[in-house]
Amino acid sequence: MIDLRDLYQDVILDHSRNPRNAGRLDPHTHAARGNNPLCGDRISVYLTVENDEVSDIRFEAKGCAISVASASIMTGLVKGKGIADAQETFERFREIVTRSGGAAPEELEAIGKLAALTGVRQFPMRVKCAVLPWHAMAAALADEAGEVTTE
């Protein structure tokens, strides 16, 4: 029988070692930086938005496996989606990882590979690593200047 924790760990390790959509995107229409001052994770997110759709997204990251994997999974999930869908996915993910108690199976199914990161809920300091790329993406979409922090 497959242990979901092992499967989830494999997804995180795969995305952290072989991040998808990594690197600077030029030209881009939106960008933001994120910083987790407690652990030192730093991320830059670059997006090209056309007709209210994320037509391309890339990131640059210096951080732990959780933040890099989260950014990698995020880019795959939001590329080609509408802005509202990208923001809704972020809100759903953030709510699941910050809620006490577990997520329902249908919630995990709805967030796809992000389910691999829901175990961070047991480690509050790691939640910040997982949501940092998402905060940077949300700031970029909102055209917020400066750097987003987890504090």
RAWOGI-V856763 format. One record per residue. RES is the residue in one letter. D_FIRST is the distance of its C-alpha to the first C-alpha in Angstrom with 2 decimals. Layout:
res-><RES RES>
d_first-><D_FIRST D_FIRST>
This chain:
res-><M I D L R D L Y Q D V I L D H S R N P R N A G R L D P H T H A A R G N N P L C G D R I S V Y L T V E N D E V S D I R F E A K G C A I S V A S A S I M T G L V K G K G I A D A Q E T F E R F R E I V T R S G G A A P E E L E A I G K L A A L T G V R Q F P M R V K C A V L P W H A M A A A L A D E A G E V T T E>
d_first-><0.00 3.82 6.45 9.38 11.84 10.96 11.22 14.36 15.77 15.53 17.46 19.99 20.59 21.03 23.51 25.33 25.82 26.61 28.02 28.93 32.48 33.67 37.41 40.56 41.42 45.11 46.67 44.86 46.11 44.25 43.06 42.23 41.24 38.94 39.06 37.15 39.93 37.85 35.55 37.51 35.22 37.46 36.76 39.00 38.01 40.11 40.14 42.22 42.78 44.60 45.43 43.17 40.15 38.33 39.09 37.92 36.40 35.93 35.65 36.69 34.94 35.41 32.79 29.48 26.13 25.50 28.84 28.67 25.18 26.38 29.54 27.80 25.48 28.54 30.69 28.33 28.04 31.76 33.39 35.08 34.73 37.65 38.67 37.98 34.39 33.85 35.33 33.34 30.02 31.23 32.26 28.99 27.00 29.53 29.48 25.71 25.69 28.84 28.14 27.26 24.19 21.18 21.27 20.70 18.01 20.99 22.44 19.46 19.46 23.22 23.12 20.68 19.79 21.78 18.89 17.67 20.87 20.78 19.56 23.13 24.35 23.73 26.13 29.31 30.81 27.89 28.26 31.58 30.06 27.69 30.50 33.30 32.95 32.91 36.05 37.71 36.91 38.29 41.39 41.93 41.76 44.21 46.51 46.49 48.23 47.40 44.23 41.52 40.31 37.59 40.32>
